[in-house]
Amino acid sequence: MAKSKSSRRWLAEHFDDQYVKQAQLQGFRSRAAFKLIELNDKYHLLRKGMRVVDLGSAPGSWTQVVQQILADSGQIIALDILPMDPLENVHFIQGDFTEDEPLALLEETMNGQHADLVLSDMAPNMSGMGAVDQPRAMYLAELALAFADKWLEPGGNFVVKVFHGEGFDGFVKIVRSMFEKVQVRKPAASRPRSREVYILGHRRKLQ
């Protein structure tokens, strides 16, 4: 079957993409690694000895960044609905975060210990219809925030992918109520035409 014009354009952009090339050279599983690298370089989110939860981790590029910085220290728990090839010193859970069983398994793995950093790069399968995609994306962001509300250590940090659209402003307002400082950032590695941005919640407030 012949590729559509949009598919051909995506393939051309993908293979000409500097971040795709750098990911291949540096051994990262996807170009998304450079989004977290930029955010960490600017805001010092990661340090050795942390307990980090990575939601929406597959194929594992963010987890690789966390793993490299933590080295053999701390704890990394990753979760995704898709399979992810193993990474050393990473506890991976495959399951749908919107369902009770994977969430219960994640919480069991926490073993009563709170996280220092919760990362969420979760996104729904995009249909191209904003009226469908935006609510799905906001729902995943809200679930990630609810998890952080329960499991993030006071003083801990939160990073979540969201998309500009309906529900965005209200979500940011809730995040501001939970953290001492909140920033909205679009890393250079995010594709320019994408509506995705990352909300950073710094220093979880005492509740």
Secondary structure, DSSP 8 states (H G I E B T S, - for coil): ----HHHHHHHHHHHH-HHHHHHHHHT-SSTTHHHHHHHHHHH----TT-EEEEES-TT-HHHHHHHHHHTTSSEEEEEESS-----TTEEEEES-TTSHHHHHHHHHHHTT--EEEEEE-------S-HHHHHHHHHHHHHHHHHHHHHHEEEEEEEEEEEESSTTHHHHHHHHHHHEEEEEEE--TTS-TT--EEEEEEEEE---
